[in-house]
Amino acid sequence: KDAIIVENIGIFANNNLSKNGRAILEIIVEIARRIPKNAKLKCLNASQIHELQNWDAEKYRKSISI
């Protein structure tokens, strides 16, 4: 595991986590902070996840990531 998020405690990250990995964690925290406490969240199904992972913009992002 690269990181563990513990509700009301914080995030524990592996010391070997890359700079990009840490940036992603920061983004996740920013997004989570903006979700209202009473918001009803909906998980993506496998088909939706597959669609996002194969989106042209995502393929491009992966091709330029280091």
Backbone as a printed PyTorch tensor [residue, N CA C, xyz], in Angstrom:
tensor([[[  0.8450,  -1.1900,   0.0000],
         [  0.0000,   0.0000,   0.0000],
         [  0.8840,   1.2450,   0.0000]],

        [[  0.4870,   2.2050,  -0.8130],
         [  1.2160,   3.4680,  -0.8670],
         [  0.7460,   4.4410,   0.1980]],

        [[ -0.5440,   4.3550,   0.5320],
         [ -1.0940,   5.2790,   1.5210],
         [ -2.3580,   4.6870,   2.1330]],

        [[ -2.6160,   5.1250,   3.3460],
         [ -3.8360,   4.7280,   4.0400],
         [ -4.4880,   6.0060,   4.5420]],

        [[ -5.7720,   6.1510,   4.2520],
         [ -6.5300,   7.3110,   4.7170],
         [ -7.4040,   6.8430,   5.8740]],

        [[ -7.2490,   7.4810,   7.0270],
         [ -8.0150,   7.1180,   8.2140],
         [ -8.9310,   8.2830,   8.5640]],

        [[-10.2260,   8.0220,   8.5320],
         [-11.2140,   9.0670,   8.7960],
         [-10.9590,   9.7410,  10.1400]],

        [[-11.0160,  11.0580,  10.1340],
         [-10.8250,  11.9040,  11.3220],
         [ -9.4220,  11.8260,  11.9240]],

        [[ -8.5030,  11.1620,  11.2430],
         [ -7.1200,  11.0500,  11.7350],
         [ -6.1600,  11.7010,  10.7470]],

        [[ -6.1410,  11.2020,   9.5360],
         [ -5.2420,  11.7420,   8.5340],
         [ -4.8320,  10.6950,   7.5230]],

        [[ -3.7600,  11.0000,   6.8220],
         [ -3.2400,  10.1160,   5.7820],
         [ -1.8470,   9.6570,   6.1720]],

        [[ -1.6230,   8.3710,   6.0520],
         [ -0.3080,   7.7890,   6.2920],
         [  0.2320,   7.3380,   4.9460]],

        [[  1.3380,   7.9430,   4.5300],
         [  1.9060,   7.6390,   3.2180],
         [  3.2390,   6.9210,   3.3720]],

        [[  3.4810,   5.9870,   2.4790],
         [  4.7400,   5.2730,   2.4160],
         [  5.8430,   6.2810,   2.0950]],

        [[  6.9720,   6.1730,   2.7610],
         [  8.0940,   7.0870,   2.5150],
         [  8.5880,   7.0150,   1.0780]],

        [[  8.3350,   5.9030,   0.4130],
         [  8.7870,   5.7300,  -0.9690],
         [  7.7760,   6.2370,  -1.9920]],

        [[  6.6740,   6.8320,  -1.5260],
         [  5.6640,   7.3490,  -2.4420],
         [  6.2790,   8.4540,  -3.3010]],

        [[  6.0290,   8.3820,  -4.5920],
         [  6.6090,   9.3490,  -5.5260],
         [  6.0210,  10.7440,  -5.3290]],

        [[  6.6960,  11.7160,  -5.9200],
         [  6.2210,  13.0980,  -5.8920],
         [  4.8280,  13.1830,  -6.5150]],

        [[  4.6210,  12.4700,  -7.6190],
         [  3.3140,  12.4450,  -8.2670],
         [  2.2670,  11.7910,  -7.3770]],

        [[  2.6560,  10.7360,  -6.6860],
         [  1.7440,  10.0600,  -5.7680],
         [  1.3010,  10.9730,  -4.6420]],

        [[  2.2360,  11.7370,  -4.1110],
         [  1.8970,  12.6960,  -3.0450],
         [  0.9770,  13.7920,  -3.5740]],

        [[  1.2060,  14.2340,  -4.7990],
         [  0.3460,  15.2580,  -5.4030],
         [ -1.0760,  14.7230,  -5.5670]],

        [[ -1.2050,  13.4690,  -5.9660],
         [ -2.5230,  12.8580,  -6.1090],
         [ -3.2330,  12.7960,  -4.7560]],

        [[ -2.4950,  12.4330,  -3.7170],
         [ -3.0910,  12.4060,  -2.3730],
         [ -3.5910,  13.7880,  -1.9610]],

        [[ -2.8290,  14.8130,  -2.2530],
         [ -3.2460,  16.1760,  -1.9220],
         [ -4.5390,  16.5370,  -2.6500]],

        [[ -4.6460,  16.1220,  -3.9000],
         [ -5.8550,  16.3940,  -4.6770],
         [ -7.0470,  15.6530,  -4.0830]],

        [[ -6.8380,  14.3950,  -3.7000],
         [ -7.9160,  13.6100,  -3.0930],
         [ -8.4170,  14.2860,  -1.8210]],

        [[ -7.4970,  14.7770,  -1.0060],
         [ -7.8800,  15.4670,   0.2260],
         [ -8.6930,  16.7200,  -0.0880]],

        [[ -8.2530,  17.5000,  -1.0700],
         [ -8.9770,  18.7180,  -1.4470],
         [-10.3930,  18.3910,  -1.9200]],

        [[-10.5170,  17.3550,  -2.7160],
         [-11.8410,  16.9530,  -3.1950],
         [-12.7060,  16.4940,  -2.0290]],

        [[-12.1550,  15.6600,  -1.1650],
         [-12.9200,  15.1380,  -0.0180],
         [-13.3940,  16.2540,   0.8990]],

        [[-12.5820,  17.2640,   1.0820],
         [-12.9630,  18.3930,   1.9430],
         [-14.1610,  19.1550,   1.3950]],

        [[-14.3630,  19.1150,   0.0990],
         [-15.4490,  19.8700,  -0.5380],
         [-16.7660,  19.1060,  -0.5770]],

        [[-16.7480,  17.8400,  -0.2250],
         [-17.9750,  17.0400,  -0.2500],
         [-18.7520,  17.3170,   1.0360]],

        [[-19.9850,  17.7820,   0.9180],
         [-20.7750,  18.0500,   2.1170],
         [-20.9630,  16.7800,   2.9530]],

        [[-21.0160,  16.9470,   4.2650],
         [-21.1520,  15.8000,   5.1840],
         [-22.3750,  14.9490,   4.8550]],

        [[-23.4620,  15.5690,   4.4400],
         [-24.6980,  14.8220,   4.1910],
         [-24.8810,  14.4140,   2.7280]],

        [[-23.8390,  14.5520,   1.9290],
         [-23.9260,  14.2120,   0.5050],
         [-24.1310,  12.7130,   0.3230]],

        [[-24.9780,  12.3670,  -0.6260],
         [-25.1900,  10.9630,  -0.9590],
         [-24.2450,  10.6310,  -2.1080]],

        [[-23.2720,   9.7830,  -1.8390],
         [-22.2760,   9.4200,  -2.8480],
         [-22.6920,   8.1370,  -3.5520]],

        [[-22.3150,   8.0170,  -4.7890],
         [-22.6460,   6.8490,  -5.5960],
         [-21.3540,   6.2980,  -6.1850]],

        [[-21.1130,   5.0280,  -6.0060],
         [-19.9180,   4.3930,  -6.5550],
         [-20.1040,   4.1290,  -8.0470]],

        [[-19.0120,   4.1980,  -8.7740],
         [-19.0500,   3.8580, -10.1850],
         [-19.0990,   2.3460, -10.3360]],

        [[-19.8100,   1.8720, -11.3440],
         [-19.8090,   0.4330, -11.6020],
         [-18.6200,   0.0880, -12.5040]],

        [[-18.4010,  -1.1740, -12.7220],
         [-17.2310,  -1.6290, -13.4850],
         [-17.2160,  -1.0510, -14.8960]],

        [[-18.3680,  -0.9500, -15.5140],
         [-18.4540,  -0.4050, -16.8630],
         [-18.0570,   1.0750, -16.8930]],

        [[-18.5110,   1.8340, -15.9120],
         [-18.1690,   3.2530, -15.8380],
         [-16.6760,   3.4460, -15.5780]],

        [[-16.1090,   2.6300, -14.7210],
         [-14.6720,   2.6960, -14.4410],
         [-13.8840,   2.3950, -15.7090]],

        [[-14.2820,   1.3460, -16.4060],
         [-13.6110,   0.9740, -17.6530],
         [-13.6850,   2.1110, -18.6620]],

        [[-14.8550,   2.7510, -18.7680],
         [-15.0290,   3.8580, -19.7010],
         [-14.0780,   5.0100, -19.3750]],

        [[-13.9570,   5.3430, -18.0980],
         [-13.0510,   6.4280, -17.6960],
         [-11.5890,   6.0700, -17.9490]],

        [[-11.2330,   4.8240, -17.6640],
         [ -9.8450,   4.4030, -17.8500],
         [ -9.4520,   4.3620, -19.3200]],

        [[-10.4200,   4.2270, -20.1900],
         [-10.1360,   4.1390, -21.6200],
         [-10.5150,   5.4010, -22.3780]],

        [[-10.8010,   6.4400, -21.6490],
         [-11.1150,   7.7450, -22.2130],
         [ -9.8550,   8.2770, -22.8870]],

        [[ -9.9830,   8.9110, -24.0230],
         [ -8.8130,   9.4100, -24.7610],
         [ -7.9390,  10.3140, -23.9040]],

        [[ -8.5680,  11.1870, -23.1130],
         [ -7.7940,  12.1000, -22.2610],
         [ -7.0010,  11.3270, -21.2070]],

        [[ -7.5610,  10.2420, -20.6900],
         [ -6.8550,   9.4330, -19.6890],
         [ -5.7070,   8.6740, -20.3350]],

        [[ -5.9360,   8.1490, -21.5260],
         [ -4.8500,   7.4690, -22.2340],
         [ -3.6900,   8.4250, -22.4980]],

        [[ -4.0250,   9.6560, -22.8830],
         [ -2.9930,  10.6600, -23.1200],
         [ -2.2490,  10.9790, -21.8340]],

        [[ -3.0020,  11.1880, -20.7310],
         [ -2.3800,  11.5110, -19.4400],
         [ -1.3940,  10.4160, -19.0410]],

        [[ -1.7850,   9.1640, -19.2270],
         [ -0.8980,   8.0570, -18.8780],
         [  0.3360,   8.0240, -19.7720]],

        [[  0.1650,   8.4110, -21.0310],
         [  1.3070,   8.3490, -21.9590],
         [  2.3630,   9.4040, -21.6500]],

        [[  1.9730,  10.5130, -20.9970],
         [  2.9500,  11.5570, -20.6940],
         [  3.4320,  11.5210, -19.2640]],

        [[  2.8270,  10.6590, -18.4230],
         [  3.2480,  10.6150, -17.0130],
         [  4.5960,   9.9330, -16.8800]],

        [[  5.3180,  10.3690, -15.8800],
         [  6.6710,   9.8220, -15.6580],
         [  6.6490,   8.8610, -14.5050]]])
